[in-house]
Every structure is written in C-alpha cells, then in structure tokens.
Amino acid sequence: MKTIITTLMSVALSAFVLSSSAPAAEEVMAKPVTIKGTATCPKCDLGTEKECSTVLQVKEGEKTVTYQLSGKVDKDWHKKICKGPQEVTATGTVSEKGGKKMMDVTSIEISEKAVK
C-alpha cells in the first residue's frame, strides 16, 4: 500500500512539474503580425466608448473586426487619430480578452494609399 501511494504521489508531482514548466499556449502563439485598417477613437469618432482609446477596424470578408490597441506606441499615436480616422498599418501581437480582440502595438504607420 505504501508503494502505491508513493508511486501515485510521484506521478502527480511529475505531472505538476511538467505542466508548470511548459509555456502557455498564448505565449507560443504570440507572434508579431501586421494588419492594415482604419485607426480611430471609439469615443470621439465612433461614440461607442466613454473614454478615448485607439481601435483598429479591419475588413475581413464582409465583416468589420475591431482590435483594441494598447502599448506605449499606441498612447503616443492616439492624438493623431482622436478627431478623425486614419488608414494605417499596425504591427504587434494579437490576443483575445473578454471576447474582444486586442493588439499590443509595436509600430503604427499611416498607410501609403492614405498619403496622396
């Protein structure tokens, strides 16, 4: 009986150590992506939020997908789009939180097609 309990405890401990040392699925999938779309303020331009922030609206087929942007680059960029949308190219890591698509931005640039 003592051998069985010791064996079961060893298996449980091994499983715990292996599961805690493996990277989370989110971390493995967090590769930078580049997305083109319309950056705008959901408060001032869209009227959908109570506070200023930056969202990136992207056409995917017939549907518009909205990404909530975050990060230092986003905070510096917001003043450029608060009163009017801009066509942009944004690079960063995408995740989902509370059913919303999020993007931690590392760079944002006005799209060349918008500069004419």
TILO-780977 format. One line per 8 residues: number of its first residue (from 1); for each residue y, x, z of C-alpha. Coordinates in pm, whole numbers, plus 50000, padded with zeros to 5 digits. Each point is the difference from the previous one (the first is absolute). Layout:
% residues N
NUM = Y,X,Z; ...
% end
This chain:
% residues 116
1 = 50000,50000,50000; 50236,50283,50088; 49932,50161,49660; 50083,49675,49815; 50330,49957,50184; 50094,50365,49938; 49915,49965,49631; 50203,49679,49965
9 = 50298,50156,50177; 49983,50304,49769; 49991,49779,49691; 50296,49793,50125; 50202,50312,50083; 49922,50153,49658; 50108,49681,49823; 50325,49994,50198
17 = 50080,50365,49922; 49927,49957,49630; 50206,49681,49968; 50301,50142,50183; 50010,50324,49801; 49977,49833,49658; 50339,49928,49836; 50102,49636,49985
25 = 49967,49828,49662; 50379,49959,49993; 50054,50375,50033; 49757,50079,49719; 50166,49750,49765; 50360,50100,50082; 50073,50186,49677; 50353,50001,49856
33 = 50061,49754,49718; 50296,49943,49767; 50119,49645,49940; 50273,49869,49769; 50183,49681,50089; 50318,49844,50133; 50134,50126,50334; 50215,49752,50186
41 = 50107,49877,50343; 49803,49700,50129; 50298,49889,50213; 50305,50049,49777; 49845,49946,49656; 49692,49783,50055; 50103,49812,50316; 49644,50015,50136
49 = 50053,50217,50313; 50243,50013,50292; 50056,50378,49985; 50071,50247,49721; 49709,50209,49876; 49866,50105,49663; 49724,49834,49802; 49852,50095,49666
57 = 49902,49710,49776; 49735,50084,49742; 49861,49781,49722; 49620,50001,50004; 49890,49775,49719; 50179,49668,50045; 50048,50056,50373; 50280,50185,50183
65 = 49874,50220,50284; 50247,50106,50270; 49967,50331,50184; 50198,50055,50323; 50134,50355,49982; 50028,50234,50299; 50069,50363,50079; 50305,50228,50016
73 = 50047,49995,49623; 50018,49620,50010; 50267,49999,50273; 50221,50237,49797; 49940,49800,49681; 50068,49648,50134; 50380,50011,49959; 49952,50039,49623
81 = 49819,49666,49964; 50131,49786,50287; 50244,49798,49786; 49802,50003,49677; 49654,50088,49871; 49913,50320,49813; 49707,50081,49773; 49829,50295,50170
89 = 49698,50225,50008; 49869,50053,50355; 49732,50240,50123; 49822,49971,50333; 49691,49878,50179; 49908,49632,49990; 49836,49807,50280; 49968,49643,50119
97 = 50123,49877,50337; 49988,49642,50119; 49925,49876,49649; 50305,50178,49854; 49992,50293,49763; 50181,50302,50140; 50111,50326,49836; 50101,50311,50193
105 = 50236,50149,49742; 50030,50372,49929; 50233,49964,49698; 50198,49730,49817; 50185,50044,49672; 50187,49760,49776; 49781,49935,49695; 50113,50152,49674
113 = 49992,49665,49823; 50259,49872,50251; 50237,50290,49925; 50140,49906,49658
% end
